[in-house]
Amino acid sequence: MQIVTTWIVDRWNNCLGDAWRWFNTLNTEEWLLVLAAVCAVGFLFMRGSGSRANA
């Protein structure tokens, strides 16, 4: 079981490192696109978390 846990943790750390390296390569215009996408997704999640009393 420890081998599986170690493998999962290693893969997770590699994914985070790869994502961080990708973010470091973005220029200003690409950062604005990422910001817009994150804001849009956040807006959709907030719209979906409203009151469920009427549903």
PyMOL Python script that loads the backbone (N, CA, C, O; Angstrom):
from pymol import cmd

cmd.read_pdbstr("""\
ATOM      1  N   MET A   1       0.822  -1.199   0.000  1.00  0.00           N
ATOM      2  CA  MET A   1       0.000   0.000   0.000  1.00  0.00           C
ATOM      3  C   MET A   1       0.864   1.260   0.000  1.00  0.00           C
ATOM      4  O   MET A   1       0.496   2.266  -0.607  1.00  0.00           O
ATOM      5  N   GLN A   2       1.998   1.207   0.671  1.00  0.00           N
ATOM      6  CA  GLN A   2       2.863   2.375   0.729  1.00  0.00           C
ATOM      7  C   GLN A   2       3.451   2.695  -0.646  1.00  0.00           C
ATOM      8  O   GLN A   2       3.688   3.858  -0.974  1.00  0.00           O
ATOM      9  N   ILE A   3       3.683   1.653  -1.445  1.00  0.00           N
ATOM     10  CA  ILE A   3       4.216   1.871  -2.788  1.00  0.00           C
ATOM     11  C   ILE A   3       3.208   2.661  -3.625  1.00  0.00           C
ATOM     12  O   ILE A   3       3.587   3.576  -4.357  1.00  0.00           O
ATOM     13  N   VAL A   4       1.940   2.312  -3.518  1.00  0.00           N
ATOM     14  CA  VAL A   4       0.890   3.000  -4.262  1.00  0.00           C
ATOM     15  C   VAL A   4       0.782   4.455  -3.794  1.00  0.00           C
ATOM     16  O   VAL A   4       0.692   5.372  -4.611  1.00  0.00           O
ATOM     17  N   THR A   5       0.790   4.655  -2.491  1.00  0.00           N
ATOM     18  CA  THR A   5       0.706   6.001  -1.939  1.00  0.00           C
ATOM     19  C   THR A   5       1.892   6.844  -2.386  1.00  0.00           C
ATOM     20  O   THR A   5       1.718   8.002  -2.764  1.00  0.00           O
ATOM     21  N   THR A   6       3.069   6.291  -2.347  1.00  0.00           N
ATOM     22  CA  THR A   6       4.263   7.005  -2.781  1.00  0.00           C
ATOM     23  C   THR A   6       4.164   7.356  -4.263  1.00  0.00           C
ATOM     24  O   THR A   6       4.522   8.465  -4.658  1.00  0.00           O
ATOM     25  N   TRP A   7       3.685   6.431  -5.080  1.00  0.00           N
ATOM     26  CA  TRP A   7       3.530   6.678  -6.516  1.00  0.00           C
ATOM     27  C   TRP A   7       2.554   7.822  -6.767  1.00  0.00           C
ATOM     28  O   TRP A   7       2.816   8.696  -7.593  1.00  0.00           O
ATOM     29  N   ILE A   8       1.422   7.816  -6.050  1.00  0.00           N
ATOM     30  CA  ILE A   8       0.413   8.864  -6.216  1.00  0.00           C
ATOM     31  C   ILE A   8       0.985  10.217  -5.803  1.00  0.00           C
ATOM     32  O   ILE A   8       0.789  11.207  -6.508  1.00  0.00           O
ATOM     33  N   VAL A   9       1.676  10.274  -4.691  1.00  0.00           N
ATOM     34  CA  VAL A   9       2.259  11.537  -4.223  1.00  0.00           C
ATOM     35  C   VAL A   9       3.302  12.033  -5.211  1.00  0.00           C
ATOM     36  O   VAL A   9       3.358  13.229  -5.495  1.00  0.00           O
ATOM     37  N   ASP A  10       4.126  11.143  -5.736  1.00  0.00           N
ATOM     38  CA  ASP A  10       5.140  11.536  -6.723  1.00  0.00           C
ATOM     39  C   ASP A  10       4.486  12.084  -7.989  1.00  0.00           C
ATOM     40  O   ASP A  10       4.916  13.112  -8.513  1.00  0.00           O
ATOM     41  N   ARG A  11       3.460  11.413  -8.478  1.00  0.00           N
ATOM     42  CA  ARG A  11       2.764  11.889  -9.678  1.00  0.00           C
ATOM     43  C   ARG A  11       2.126  13.257  -9.434  1.00  0.00           C
ATOM     44  O   ARG A  11       2.192  14.133 -10.296  1.00  0.00           O
ATOM     45  N   TRP A  12       1.514  13.442  -8.273  1.00  0.00           N
ATOM     46  CA  TRP A  12       0.883  14.716  -7.940  1.00  0.00           C
ATOM     47  C   TRP A  12       1.925  15.837  -7.910  1.00  0.00           C
ATOM     48  O   TRP A  12       1.700  16.918  -8.455  1.00  0.00           O
ATOM     49  N   ASN A  13       3.059  15.571  -7.273  1.00  0.00           N
ATOM     50  CA  ASN A  13       4.118  16.574  -7.203  1.00  0.00           C
ATOM     51  C   ASN A  13       4.673  16.892  -8.587  1.00  0.00           C
ATOM     52  O   ASN A  13       4.984  18.048  -8.873  1.00  0.00           O
ATOM     53  N   ASN A  14       4.803  15.894  -9.446  1.00  0.00           N
ATOM     54  CA  ASN A  14       5.271  16.132 -10.813  1.00  0.00           C
ATOM     55  C   ASN A  14       4.272  16.988 -11.588  1.00  0.00           C
ATOM     56  O   ASN A  14       4.670  17.878 -12.340  1.00  0.00           O
ATOM     57  N   CYS A  15       2.983  16.726 -11.410  1.00  0.00           N
ATOM     58  CA  CYS A  15       1.955  17.517 -12.104  1.00  0.00           C
ATOM     59  C   CYS A  15       1.985  18.964 -11.636  1.00  0.00           C
ATOM     60  O   CYS A  15       1.862  19.883 -12.446  1.00  0.00           O
ATOM     61  N   LEU A  16       2.146  19.167 -10.341  1.00  0.00           N
ATOM     62  CA  LEU A  16       2.212  20.531  -9.821  1.00  0.00           C
ATOM     63  C   LEU A  16       3.445  21.252 -10.344  1.00  0.00           C
ATOM     64  O   LEU A  16       3.369  22.428 -10.702  1.00  0.00           O
ATOM     65  N   GLY A  17       4.567  20.568 -10.391  1.00  0.00           N
ATOM     66  CA  GLY A  17       5.788  21.169 -10.915  1.00  0.00           C
ATOM     67  C   GLY A  17       5.662  21.524 -12.387  1.00  0.00           C
ATOM     68  O   GLY A  17       6.099  22.594 -12.810  1.00  0.00           O
ATOM     69  N   ASP A  18       5.067  20.633 -13.167  1.00  0.00           N
ATOM     70  CA  ASP A  18       4.860  20.906 -14.590  1.00  0.00           C
ATOM     71  C   ASP A  18       3.926  22.095 -14.792  1.00  0.00           C
ATOM     72  O   ASP A  18       4.174  22.945 -15.647  1.00  0.00           O
ATOM     73  N   ALA A  19       2.859  22.155 -14.009  1.00  0.00           N
ATOM     74  CA  ALA A  19       1.918  23.271 -14.120  1.00  0.00           C
ATOM     75  C   ALA A  19       2.606  24.587 -13.746  1.00  0.00           C
ATOM     76  O   ALA A  19       2.410  25.608 -14.406  1.00  0.00           O
ATOM     77  N   TRP A  20       3.405  24.551 -12.692  1.00  0.00           N
ATOM     78  CA  TRP A  20       4.101  25.765 -12.277  1.00  0.00           C
ATOM     79  C   TRP A  20       5.080  26.221 -13.350  1.00  0.00           C
ATOM     80  O   TRP A  20       5.171  27.421 -13.612  1.00  0.00           O
ATOM     81  N   ARG A  21       5.810  25.315 -13.976  1.00  0.00           N
ATOM     82  CA  ARG A  21       6.727  25.675 -15.054  1.00  0.00           C
ATOM     83  C   ARG A  21       5.969  26.269 -16.238  1.00  0.00           C
ATOM     84  O   ARG A  21       6.449  27.207 -16.873  1.00  0.00           O
ATOM     85  N   TRP A  22       4.782  25.727 -16.540  1.00  0.00           N
ATOM     86  CA  TRP A  22       3.978  26.259 -17.629  1.00  0.00           C
ATOM     87  C   TRP A  22       3.522  27.683 -17.315  1.00  0.00           C
ATOM     88  O   TRP A  22       3.586  28.556 -18.180  1.00  0.00           O
ATOM     89  N   PHE A  23       3.063  27.925 -16.087  1.00  0.00           N
ATOM     90  CA  PHE A  23       2.636  29.267 -15.695  1.00  0.00           C
ATOM     91  C   PHE A  23       3.787  30.260 -15.767  1.00  0.00           C
ATOM     92  O   PHE A  23       3.571  31.427 -16.095  1.00  0.00           O
ATOM     93  N   ASN A  24       4.996  29.823 -15.469  1.00  0.00           N
ATOM     94  CA  ASN A  24       6.151  30.718 -15.531  1.00  0.00           C
ATOM     95  C   ASN A  24       6.492  31.137 -16.956  1.00  0.00           C
ATOM     96  O   ASN A  24       7.189  32.133 -17.151  1.00  0.00           O
ATOM     97  N   THR A  25       6.019  30.400 -17.952  1.00  0.00           N
ATOM     98  CA  THR A  25       6.335  30.737 -19.338  1.00  0.00           C
ATOM     99  C   THR A  25       5.307  31.668 -19.974  1.00  0.00           C
ATOM    100  O   THR A  25       5.508  32.107 -21.106  1.00  0.00           O
ATOM    101  N   LEU A  26       4.212  31.982 -19.283  1.00  0.00           N
ATOM    102  CA  LEU A  26       3.152  32.807 -19.863  1.00  0.00           C
ATOM    103  C   LEU A  26       3.571  34.268 -19.942  1.00  0.00           C
ATOM    104  O   LEU A  26       4.247  34.789 -19.055  1.00  0.00           O
ATOM    105  N   ASN A  27       3.156  34.914 -21.023  1.00  0.00           N
ATOM    106  CA  ASN A  27       3.377  36.356 -21.122  1.00  0.00           C
ATOM    107  C   ASN A  27       2.132  37.086 -20.622  1.00  0.00           C
ATOM    108  O   ASN A  27       1.184  36.451 -20.160  1.00  0.00           O
ATOM    109  N   THR A  28       2.132  38.404 -20.710  1.00  0.00           N
ATOM    110  CA  THR A  28       1.040  39.199 -20.140  1.00  0.00           C
ATOM    111  C   THR A  28      -0.309  38.886 -20.791  1.00  0.00           C
ATOM    112  O   THR A  28      -1.314  38.765 -20.091  1.00  0.00           O
ATOM    113  N   GLU A  29      -0.342  38.756 -22.101  1.00  0.00           N
ATOM    114  CA  GLU A  29      -1.604  38.474 -22.781  1.00  0.00           C
ATOM    115  C   GLU A  29      -2.147  37.105 -22.399  1.00  0.00           C
ATOM    116  O   GLU A  29      -3.354  36.942 -22.221  1.00  0.00           O
ATOM    117  N   GLU A  30      -1.269  36.130 -22.271  1.00  0.00           N
ATOM    118  CA  GLU A  30      -1.708  34.788 -21.884  1.00  0.00           C
ATOM    119  C   GLU A  30      -2.205  34.779 -20.447  1.00  0.00           C
ATOM    120  O   GLU A  30      -3.153  34.061 -20.128  1.00  0.00           O
ATOM    121  N   TRP A  31      -1.576  35.572 -19.565  1.00  0.00           N
ATOM    122  CA  TRP A  31      -2.054  35.665 -18.192  1.00  0.00           C
ATOM    123  C   TRP A  31      -3.457  36.260 -18.154  1.00  0.00           C
ATOM    124  O   TRP A  31      -4.292  35.828 -17.359  1.00  0.00           O
ATOM    125  N   LEU A  32      -3.718  37.241 -19.002  1.00  0.00           N
ATOM    126  CA  LEU A  32      -5.064  37.827 -19.037  1.00  0.00           C
ATOM    127  C   LEU A  32      -6.098  36.811 -19.496  1.00  0.00           C
ATOM    128  O   LEU A  32      -7.220  36.797 -18.991  1.00  0.00           O
ATOM    129  N   LEU A  33      -5.731  35.959 -20.449  1.00  0.00           N
ATOM    130  CA  LEU A  33      -6.650  34.899 -20.887  1.00  0.00           C
ATOM    131  C   LEU A  33      -6.907  33.903 -19.764  1.00  0.00           C
ATOM    132  O   LEU A  33      -8.042  33.469 -19.568  1.00  0.00           O
ATOM    133  N   VAL A  34      -5.863  33.539 -19.025  1.00  0.00           N
ATOM    134  CA  VAL A  34      -6.034  32.619 -17.897  1.00  0.00           C
ATOM    135  C   VAL A  34      -6.929  33.262 -16.841  1.00  0.00           C
ATOM    136  O   VAL A  34      -7.816  32.607 -16.294  1.00  0.00           O
ATOM    137  N   LEU A  35      -6.697  34.538 -16.556  1.00  0.00           N
ATOM    138  CA  LEU A  35      -7.526  35.253 -15.578  1.00  0.00           C
ATOM    139  C   LEU A  35      -8.986  35.291 -16.008  1.00  0.00           C
ATOM    140  O   LEU A  35      -9.879  35.064 -15.192  1.00  0.00           O
ATOM    141  N   ALA A  36      -9.233  35.574 -17.278  1.00  0.00           N
ATOM    142  CA  ALA A  36     -10.607  35.617 -17.783  1.00  0.00           C
ATOM    143  C   ALA A  36     -11.275  34.246 -17.675  1.00  0.00           C
ATOM    144  O   ALA A  36     -12.440  34.155 -17.289  1.00  0.00           O
ATOM    145  N   ALA A  37     -10.551  33.188 -18.010  1.00  0.00           N
ATOM    146  CA  ALA A  37     -11.116  31.837 -17.933  1.00  0.00           C
ATOM    147  C   ALA A  37     -11.437  31.460 -16.494  1.00  0.00           C
ATOM    148  O   ALA A  37     -12.492  30.887 -16.223  1.00  0.00           O
ATOM    149  N   VAL A  38     -10.544  31.774 -15.578  1.00  0.00           N
ATOM    150  CA  VAL A  38     -10.776  31.442 -14.163  1.00  0.00           C
ATOM    151  C   VAL A  38     -11.959  32.238 -13.618  1.00  0.00           C
ATOM    152  O   VAL A  38     -12.772  31.706 -12.861  1.00  0.00           O
ATOM    153  N   CYS A  39     -12.057  33.504 -13.997  1.00  0.00           N
ATOM    154  CA  CYS A  39     -13.201  34.315 -13.550  1.00  0.00           C
ATOM    155  C   CYS A  39     -14.513  33.768 -14.106  1.00  0.00           C
ATOM    156  O   CYS A  39     -15.514  33.721 -13.391  1.00  0.00           O
ATOM    157  N   ALA A  40     -14.518  33.357 -15.365  1.00  0.00           N
ATOM    158  CA  ALA A  40     -15.729  32.803 -15.968  1.00  0.00           C
ATOM    159  C   ALA A  40     -16.152  31.512 -15.276  1.00  0.00           C
ATOM    160  O   ALA A  40     -17.331  31.318 -14.983  1.00  0.00           O
ATOM    161  N   VAL A  41     -15.207  30.649 -15.019  1.00  0.00           N
ATOM    162  CA  VAL A  41     -15.528  29.389 -14.332  1.00  0.00           C
ATOM    163  C   VAL A  41     -16.013  29.677 -12.914  1.00  0.00           C
ATOM    164  O   VAL A  41     -16.970  29.058 -12.449  1.00  0.00           O
ATOM    165  N   GLY A  42     -15.357  30.618 -12.222  1.00  0.00           N
ATOM    166  CA  GLY A  42     -15.784  30.983 -10.877  1.00  0.00           C
ATOM    167  C   GLY A  42     -17.195  31.556 -10.873  1.00  0.00           C
ATOM    168  O   GLY A  42     -17.992  31.249  -9.987  1.00  0.00           O
ATOM    169  N   PHE A  43     -17.501  32.387 -11.861  1.00  0.00           N
ATOM    170  CA  PHE A  43     -18.848  32.945 -11.969  1.00  0.00           C
ATOM    171  C   PHE A  43     -19.882  31.840 -12.150  1.00  0.00           C
ATOM    172  O   PHE A  43     -20.941  31.869 -11.524  1.00  0.00           O
ATOM    173  N   LEU A  44     -19.580  30.871 -13.001  1.00  0.00           N
ATOM    174  CA  LEU A  44     -20.521  29.771 -13.229  1.00  0.00           C
ATOM    175  C   LEU A  44     -20.719  28.933 -11.978  1.00  0.00           C
ATOM    176  O   LEU A  44     -21.837  28.508 -11.686  1.00  0.00           O
ATOM    177  N   PHE A  45     -19.642  28.692 -11.233  1.00  0.00           N
ATOM    178  CA  PHE A  45     -19.777  27.928  -9.990  1.00  0.00           C
ATOM    179  C   PHE A  45     -20.594  28.701  -8.959  1.00  0.00           C
ATOM    180  O   PHE A  45     -21.398  28.108  -8.239  1.00  0.00           O
ATOM    181  N   MET A  46     -20.400  30.007  -8.882  1.00  0.00           N
ATOM    182  CA  MET A  46     -21.165  30.795  -7.913  1.00  0.00           C
ATOM    183  C   MET A  46     -22.632  30.869  -8.313  1.00  0.00           C
ATOM    184  O   MET A  46     -23.508  30.881  -7.448  1.00  0.00           O
ATOM    185  N   ARG A  47     -22.908  30.918  -9.606  1.00  0.00           N
ATOM    186  CA  ARG A  47     -24.310  30.924 -10.056  1.00  0.00           C
ATOM    187  C   ARG A  47     -24.990  29.603  -9.698  1.00  0.00           C
ATOM    188  O   ARG A  47     -26.183  29.580  -9.398  1.00  0.00           O
ATOM    189  N   GLY A  48     -24.240  28.517  -9.728  1.00  0.00           N
ATOM    190  CA  GLY A  48     -24.821  27.214  -9.444  1.00  0.00           C
ATOM    191  C   GLY A  48     -24.963  26.902  -7.969  1.00  0.00           C
ATOM    192  O   GLY A  48     -25.590  25.905  -7.611  1.00  0.00           O
ATOM    193  N   SER A  49     -24.391  27.739  -7.093  1.00  0.00           N
ATOM    194  CA  SER A  49     -24.451  27.439  -5.658  1.00  0.00           C
ATOM    195  C   SER A  49     -25.507  28.270  -4.949  1.00  0.00           C
ATOM    196  O   SER A  49     -25.415  28.477  -3.739  1.00  0.00           O
ATOM    197  N   GLY A  50     -26.497  28.746  -5.670  1.00  0.00           N
ATOM    198  CA  GLY A  50     -27.555  29.566  -5.082  1.00  0.00           C
ATOM    199  C   GLY A  50     -28.511  28.740  -4.243  1.00  0.00           C
ATOM    200  O   GLY A  50     -28.271  27.559  -3.988  1.00  0.00           O
ATOM    201  N   SER A  51     -29.578  29.358  -3.825  1.00  0.00           N
ATOM    202  CA  SER A  51     -30.573  28.703  -2.983  1.00  0.00           C
ATOM    203  C   SER A  51     -31.251  27.563  -3.747  1.00  0.00           C
ATOM    204  O   SER A  51     -31.610  27.713  -4.915  1.00  0.00           O
ATOM    205  N   ARG A  52     -31.415  26.460  -3.094  1.00  0.00           N
ATOM    206  CA  ARG A  52     -32.080  25.295  -3.688  1.00  0.00           C
ATOM    207  C   ARG A  52     -33.512  25.154  -3.154  1.00  0.00           C
ATOM    208  O   ARG A  52     -34.137  24.111  -3.341  1.00  0.00           O
ATOM    209  N   ALA A  53     -34.031  26.186  -2.495  1.00  0.00           N
ATOM    210  CA  ALA A  53     -35.353  26.106  -1.894  1.00  0.00           C
ATOM    211  C   ALA A  53     -36.441  25.958  -2.972  1.00  0.00           C
ATOM    212  O   ALA A  53     -37.454  25.299  -2.739  1.00  0.00           O
ATOM    213  N   ASN A  54     -36.238  26.561  -4.131  1.00  0.00           N
ATOM    214  CA  ASN A  54     -37.248  26.525  -5.179  1.00  0.00           C
ATOM    215  C   ASN A  54     -37.112  25.282  -6.072  1.00  0.00           C
ATOM    216  O   ASN A  54     -37.994  25.011  -6.887  1.00  0.00           O
ATOM    217  N   ALA A  55     -36.052  24.550  -5.928  1.00  0.00           N
ATOM    218  CA  ALA A  55     -35.805  23.412  -6.822  1.00  0.00           C
ATOM    219  C   ALA A  55     -36.521  22.170  -6.343  1.00  0.00           C
ATOM    220  O   ALA A  55     -36.423  21.119  -6.976  1.00  0.00           O
TER     221      ALA A  55
END
""", "prot")
cmd.dss("prot")
cmd.show_as("cartoon", "prot")
cmd.util.cbc("prot")
cmd.orient("prot")
